[in-house]
């Protein structure tokens, strides 16, 4: 889930950046460089890229399904709320949704720590990753 979502939202970031890039050369594009609308659209674009990559990393990490879902919810809602806020300012009141889901996801990662069980059932520090090779 996190793997496909991460790559998909990363592609959305690239595509939205390409669309925004069509007008960046104009000084008055979307109200100018410092306009609220342009800043929020750029933030939504970069949120797609950053949170897409984060979800790809999470797909490779030993985390719970709840943690994965919280990262997906944050990765989906952050750019959407940015873009909605660029359209209508009152949507800014929805930022608590992506912020709280991402904060909760990171808190779960930190609380879980990086303690795993080895093959003998003993707890050990570090992360064990199994690599499958099959061609």
C-alpha positions in Angstrom: 0.0 0.0 0.0 2.6 2.6 1.1 4.9 1.7 -1.8 2.3 2.3 -4.6 0.8 5.3 -2.8 4.2 6.8 -2.3 5.2 6.5 -6.0 1.8 7.7 -7.1 1.8 10.8 -5.0 5.4 11.5 -6.1 4.2 11.4 -9.7 1.4 13.8 -8.7 4.0 16.1 -7.3 6.1 16.0 -10.5 3.0 16.6 -12.6 1.7 19.5 -10.4 5.1 21.0 -10.5 5.2 20.8 -14.3 1.8 22.5 -14.5 3.0 25.3 -12.1 6.2 25.5 -14.1 4.3 26.6 -17.2 3.7 30.0 -15.7 6.6 30.6 -13.3 8.4 32.9 -15.7 5.7 35.5 -15.5 6.2 37.9 -12.5 2.4 38.2 -12.0 1.7 34.5 -12.2 -0.9 33.6 -9.6 -0.6 37.0 -7.9 3.2 37.2 -7.9 6.0 35.2 -6.2 5.0 36.1 -2.7 1.2 35.7 -3.1 -0.6 33.5 -0.7 -2.2 31.4 -3.5 1.1 30.7 -5.2 2.9 29.8 -2.0 0.2 27.3 -1.1 0.2 25.7 -4.5 4.0 25.4 -4.3 3.7 23.9 -0.8 1.1 21.4 -2.1 3.4 20.4 -4.9 6.4 19.9 -2.7 4.3 18.1 -0.1 3.5 15.5 -2.7 7.1 15.0 -3.5 8.4 14.9 0.1 5.5 12.8 1.5 5.6 10.5 -1.5 9.2 9.7 -0.8 8.5 9.3 2.9 5.8 6.8 2.1 8.2 4.8 -0.1 10.6 4.7 2.9 7.8 3.6 5.2 7.0 0.8 2.8 10.5 -0.6 3.4 10.4 -0.1 7.2 9.2 -2.5 9.9 6.2 -0.4 11.1 2.6 -1.3 12.0 -0.3 -1.1 9.6 -1.7 1.8 11.7 1.5 3.8 11.2 1.4 3.1 7.4 -2.2 4.3 7.2 -1.4 7.5 9.2 1.5 8.3 6.7 -0.9 7.7 3.8 -3.6 9.9 5.3 -1.1 12.6 5.9 0.5 12.2 2.5 -2.9 12.5 0.8 -4.5 15.2 2.9 -1.5 17.6 3.1 -1.3 18.5 -0.6 -5.1 18.5 -0.9 -5.6 20.9 2.0 -2.8 23.1 0.6 -4.5 23.3 -2.8 -7.9 23.8 -1.3 -6.6 26.6 0.9 -5.0 28.3 -2.2 -8.4 28.2 -3.7 -10.4 29.4 -0.6 -8.6 30.6 2.6 -11.1 29.1 5.1 -9.9 25.6 4.1 -6.8 26.4 6.1 -8.7 25.2 9.2 -8.4 21.7 7.9 -4.6 21.6 8.3 -5.1 19.8 11.6 -6.0 16.6 9.7 -2.7 16.0 7.9 -0.6 17.5 10.7 -2.1 15.3 13.3 -1.9 12.2 11.2 1.7 12.8 10.4 2.6 13.7 14.0 0.8 10.5 15.2 2.6 8.4 12.6 6.1 9.7 13.6 5.2 9.4 17.3 4.3 5.7 16.7 7.6 5.1 15.0 9.5 6.8 17.8 7.6 4.9 20.5 8.2 1.6 18.8 11.9 2.3 18.6 14.1 0.2 16.5 14.0 -2.9 18.7 13.3 -6.2 16.9 13.5 -9.9 17.8 16.3 -12.0 16.4 15.8 -15.6 15.2 16.2 -16.9 18.8 13.4 -14.6 20.1 15.8 -12.3 21.9 15.3 -8.6 21.7 18.1 -6.7 19.9 18.7 -3.2 18.8 18.6 -2.5 15.1 16.4 -3.3 12.2 16.4 -6.6 10.5 15.6 -6.5 6.8 15.1 -9.6 4.7 16.1 -9.2 1.0 14.5 -11.4 -1.5 16.5 -12.3 -4.6 14.6 -13.8 -7.5 15.3 -13.3 -11.1 
